[in-house]
Structure formats: C-alpha cells, structure tokens
Amino acid sequence: MPEKFDVIVVGAGPAGISAAITTARAKLNTIVIERGGIPGEKNMFGGVIWKNAFERLIPDFVKIAPLERKVVEYQYWILTDTGHIKIVYRDERLSKSPSGYTALRAKFDPWYAKKAEEAGAIVVTRTQALKPIVQEDKVIGVETDRGEVYGNVVIAADGANSLLAKQIGLHEEWKPHEMVLGVKEVVEVGRVKIEDTFKLGQDEGIAVTIVGGPVKGMTGGGFLYTNKETLSIGVGALLSDITANRKRPNELLEEFKRHPSISPYIKEGTLREYSAHLIPEGGYYSIPKLYTNGFMVVGDAAMLVNVVGWEGTNFAVESGIHAGETAIEAHKLGDFSMKTLRNYEEKLKNCFVLRDLRKFRNVPPLMRNNKALLTEYPEILNDLLYIWHTVDGKPKELKMKEMRKAILSRRNVAQLIRDSLAVARALFL
Ligand SMILES: Cc1cc2nc3c(=O)[nH]c(=O)nc-3n(C[C@H](O)[C@H](O)[C@H](O)COP(=O)(O)OP(=O)(O)OC[C@H]3O[C@@H](n4cnc5c(N)ncnc54)[C@H](O)[C@@H]3O)c2cc1C
C-alpha cells in the first residue's frame, strides 16, 4: 500500500464509506481501514435504513441496494407483564413513497463498501487502527496492526467503541449511562409466514418499536423488523441499567422472546444470526468535539444517533458526507488545520444532524432520569384499558372511579403534572 494518502478513513460502516465515496469521487487519494475480514462482518443494527441520506450519494439507491423490504407500516407496542397495547400506523402513501427499508448489515455493508471502491477508494480489511500518529499538534496518520499509514486528514468512523477520538483527547471514556447495549437475533420464519402474519405484499415490511416488557424499569426498548425471509428481533437498554439490574444481555433477549406477545412470531423459526452491539445514545450533551488539526470524527464515533426515531444510519451517512466535503475543501486550500476543518461542524449544524440532536437534547436525560415513563405509565394504561374492557355489570361511573384510583395508586397528582411538563419540555421546547 502507498504510504501517504490524501484521506485516511478508519471504519467501513455507513459513516466511513460515505466519507470515502465523497472524497474518492473528488479524486482524492482515499484509503479505508477496516478491522473486519469483510466490511459489515462486525456490524449490526436493528434495522431500518433511511434512504434519504444514501440517495445523496447513490440516486438509484433503492433500485440497486441489497434491501430487504420497504417499510409500509410502523407499529408501537407497549408490553406489560400480562399483555400488550399496540398502535398500528399504515398509510398507502408509505407504500408509494417509503423512506425506510429493512436491511441486514452482513449483506448491505459489503455492497456499500464496493461503491467506495468503484469511486476509487482503497478498502483494506483485516487491519485494525491502533492509534493516531500525531506530530506537532496535528494528526498526520494512523498506526495500524499492519504498519503506519500517513495522510493529510484522518476521518474516524470507527463506531460506538471509537478509540481514535478518545486517544487524541476529543472525549473521555463513554459513561455507561451514555451507551445502550443491544442484543439481536435474526430468525428465519419464511416469506409466506411473514407476509400472511403481517398482511404484507411481496416487498412490503413492518417496523415495530417496543417498550416495557423485560426492559421495564430500564431505559431501553425492543424491536421487530421483517426481512425477506427472516425477522430481526432484539432488545437493548442502557449499560448502567443493565448493570444496576444485574441482567445479562442474553437473559434480557431470552425474556423478551418468551413474552406472550413476542413468542408466537418466532415459534418454529430457525436462528440464523445472534449479535450484540453498543449504541451511543448519550444525545446532544454527550457529543464530543468533532475535529482537531488533521482529524474529524463521524457517525457513532461522534455519538451522532437520534434516540427519537431510532435513527443512526442516516446520521452516519450525512456526517460522513459532510466530513468528506470538508476534506475536499481543505485539500483545495492546502490547509488541514482546525481553521478549515471547523467547517465540518458548521455543516452539521445546518442540517438535520445537529439540528435534530439539539432539538431533542433533553430527551436522553429525561428517559435516563425518569424511569416511571417506561415503567409506571405502560402499566397505568394497561390497567385503564383492563378496567374499561371488563364488562361486569358495574355502572360506568364506578369504573371511572376505579380508573382514577388506578392512576393515583401509581403516580400522585404532583408527579403527573411534573411528568407531563417534563415530557412537553423535552419534546417541544
Ligand atoms: C441494536 C441496534 C439497533 C439499531 N437500529 C437501527 C435502525 O433500525 N436504524 C438506524 O438507522 N440505525 C440503527 N442503529 C444504529 C446504527 O447501526 C449506527 O448508528 C450506524 O451503524 C453507525 O454507523 P458508523 O459507520 O458510524 O459505525 P459502524 O456501523 O459501527 O461502523 C464502524 C466500523 O468501524 C470498524 N472499526 C471499529 N474500530 C476499528 C479500528 N480500530 N480499526 C479499523 N476498523 C475499526 C468496525 O468494524 C465497523 O465496520 C442500531 C444500532 C444497534 C446496535
């Protein structure tokens, strides 16, 4: 491999590959360093890929990408100890013009990495970046387990466990309350069962966001996504909560799968894949400094994940593109110092990446600090529905009293007001 590059990208996930496609298309000599044997080998997500950011680089993305199903229905399930409450949202417009597609990273990531190679980047696998090489306060390359690589600018796209940004002091060790540990299984149940069960056409799919159940009392949730032949099913919670509750991640998943509202979907299915991965969910207040001399940090490595909507891939792609564009500008100016690279942050401030994270900046602290939202309220709602739907000859006036008692036995009036204000403040201020 040549020794000096215009751009070194560490990590071949969506963030790194998007940066590499951007710089390689501008004829910058670009190398991507990936520790996995093939891109995607060590990656996992839920998951729904949001097409908008990808289409900026690949206009016919939906036609040519290895996607599983277009999401035509979103469901929100609240699991209680004894049952569930489901909200189902389907609209013909989603089918005509979907924005989310289910995907499997093992298929998607190698395909996307090929796009960087087609653009002219070199993608080197089985190579682990060990630390940045710094000279006179400027990052000038990366030390890997296969030798040193030099470049004008390094883009750290090394994911949730990012080493590089921490090593040069952009942030400290992530805290357990900033990281969600997700555990997932891909279970083969067959195309016919998926389409019959969820009333789906051939290429249609659903995305289910789940709260409560085994993650009750913890900040976290679960998911179920339909792929062509398989279901992706998983659960995750803050590392701090998993530790405090003395849970093992695999136990959490097993409990989740045993829940009466989940188990029927995977009964008789065949396990195809099991994986666990961190999601950086600290939110806006946890975002590190995003650049320094000769260095930018993108995607999960920069904590750019929106917990509201479970969006990560589009934040990764968008930040990768902006870092790539900033590298191109720096190349033209011949200046890779902070003075030029600060444009990267400006670009993120002007698009959905930092605007959304800033808008919902109070959501992660709210979810961390007010466990009642994911514990008491699902149970209250369940109790109310149970009382209402038990037709037992009692006059409705008495039922209403019972319902009021059911609410106040879990949250008093002051708490109800405080919780409502806190939610309104986190979402709307
Ligand atoms: C359980 C779970 C569910 C999720 N669901 C969704 C979803 O439904 N929709 C959504 O949009 N997002 C979802 N996400 C988030 C999404 O997966 C991430 O935000 C996105 O993958 C971030 O992309 P990235 O390129 O920054 O990091 P990654 O995809 O993690 O890629 C980082 C790459 O860097 C490589 N690497 C790491 N360290 C080194 C090193 N030292 N040297 C060389 N290479 C290295 C890794 O092998 C990897 O290939 C989910 C995540 C999880 C864990």
The ligand as a MOL file (V3000), in Angstrom:
LIG
                    3D

  0  0  0     0  0            999 V3000
M  V30 BEGIN CTAB
M  V30 COUNTS 53 58 0 0 0
M  V30 BEGIN ATOM
M  V30 1 C -29.1590 -2.9580 18.2100 0
M  V30 2 C -29.0360 -1.7940 17.2690 0
M  V30 3 C -30.1470 -1.3970 16.5320 0
M  V30 4 C -30.0500 -0.3020 15.6630 0
M  V30 5 N -31.1100 0.0030 14.8580 0
M  V30 6 C -31.0030 0.9990 13.9460 0
M  V30 7 C -32.0440 1.2250 12.9970 0
M  V30 8 O -33.0360 0.4990 12.9390 0
M  V30 9 N -31.9080 2.2640 12.1230 0
M  V30 10 C -30.7940 3.0640 12.1300 0
M  V30 11 O -30.7150 3.9980 11.3160 0
M  V30 12 N -29.7770 2.8420 12.9990 0
M  V30 13 C -29.8480 1.8310 13.8920 0
M  V30 14 N -28.8050 1.5680 14.7420 0
M  V30 15 C -27.6450 2.4840 14.7490 0
M  V30 16 C -26.7540 2.2750 13.5390 0
M  V30 17 O -26.4010 0.9290 13.4150 0
M  V30 18 C -25.4720 3.1060 13.6910 0
M  V30 19 O -25.8150 4.4270 14.0380 0
M  V30 20 C -24.6540 3.1210 12.4170 0
M  V30 21 O -24.2800 1.8280 12.0510 0
M  V30 22 C -23.3850 3.9490 12.6250 0
M  V30 23 O -22.5410 3.8190 11.5240 0
M  V30 24 P -20.9720 4.0510 11.6930 0
M  V30 25 O -20.3950 3.8910 10.3390 0
M  V30 26 O -20.7480 5.3100 12.4390 0
M  V30 27 O -20.4910 2.8920 12.6740 0
M  V30 28 P -20.4790 1.3190 12.4500 0
M  V30 29 O -21.5740 0.9040 11.5730 0
M  V30 30 O -20.3950 0.7120 13.8100 0
M  V30 31 O -19.1160 1.0610 11.6860 0
M  V30 32 C -17.8660 1.2190 12.3240 0
M  V30 33 C -16.8380 0.4020 11.5490 0
M  V30 34 O -15.5400 0.6710 12.0770 0
M  V30 35 C -14.8360 -0.5460 12.2130 0
M  V30 36 N -13.8170 -0.3250 13.2490 0
M  V30 37 C -14.0160 -0.0620 14.5570 0
M  V30 38 N -12.8360 0.1260 15.1950 0
M  V30 39 C -11.8830 -0.0150 14.2570 0
M  V30 40 C -10.4680 0.0710 14.2880 0
M  V30 41 N -9.8150 0.3580 15.4380 0
M  V30 42 N -9.7780 -0.1420 13.1440 0
M  V30 43 C -10.4380 -0.4310 11.9860 0
M  V30 44 N -11.7700 -0.5240 11.8900 0
M  V30 45 C -12.4970 -0.3090 13.0180 0
M  V30 46 C -15.9100 -1.5550 12.5740 0
M  V30 47 O -15.5150 -2.8830 12.2910 0
M  V30 48 C -17.0650 -1.0920 11.6920 0
M  V30 49 O -17.0170 -1.6760 10.4060 0
M  V30 50 C -28.8420 0.4470 15.5870 0
M  V30 51 C -27.7240 0.0270 16.3140 0
M  V30 52 C -27.8040 -1.0970 17.1180 0
M  V30 53 C -26.5690 -1.5590 17.8480 0
M  V30 END ATOM
M  V30 BEGIN BOND
M  V30 1 1 1 2
M  V30 2 1 2 3
M  V30 3 2 2 52
M  V30 4 2 3 4
M  V30 5 1 4 5
M  V30 6 1 4 50
M  V30 7 2 5 6
M  V30 8 1 6 7
M  V30 9 1 6 13
M  V30 10 2 7 8
M  V30 11 1 7 9
M  V30 12 1 9 10
M  V30 13 2 10 11
M  V30 14 1 10 12
M  V30 15 2 12 13
M  V30 16 1 13 14
M  V30 17 1 14 15
M  V30 18 1 14 50
M  V30 19 1 15 16
M  V30 20 1 16 17
M  V30 21 1 16 18
M  V30 22 1 18 19
M  V30 23 1 18 20
M  V30 24 1 20 21
M  V30 25 1 20 22
M  V30 26 1 22 23
M  V30 27 1 23 24
M  V30 28 2 24 25
M  V30 29 1 24 26
M  V30 30 1 24 27
M  V30 31 1 27 28
M  V30 32 2 28 29
M  V30 33 1 28 30
M  V30 34 1 28 31
M  V30 35 1 31 32
M  V30 36 1 32 33
M  V30 37 1 33 34
M  V30 38 1 33 48
M  V30 39 1 34 35
M  V30 40 1 35 36
M  V30 41 1 35 46
M  V30 42 1 36 37
M  V30 43 1 36 45
M  V30 44 2 37 38
M  V30 45 1 38 39
M  V30 46 1 39 40
M  V30 47 2 39 45
M  V30 48 1 40 41
M  V30 49 2 40 42
M  V30 50 1 42 43
M  V30 51 2 43 44
M  V30 52 1 44 45
M  V30 53 1 46 47
M  V30 54 1 46 48
M  V30 55 1 48 49
M  V30 56 2 50 51
M  V30 57 1 51 52
M  V30 58 1 52 53
M  V30 END BOND
M  V30 END CTAB
M  END
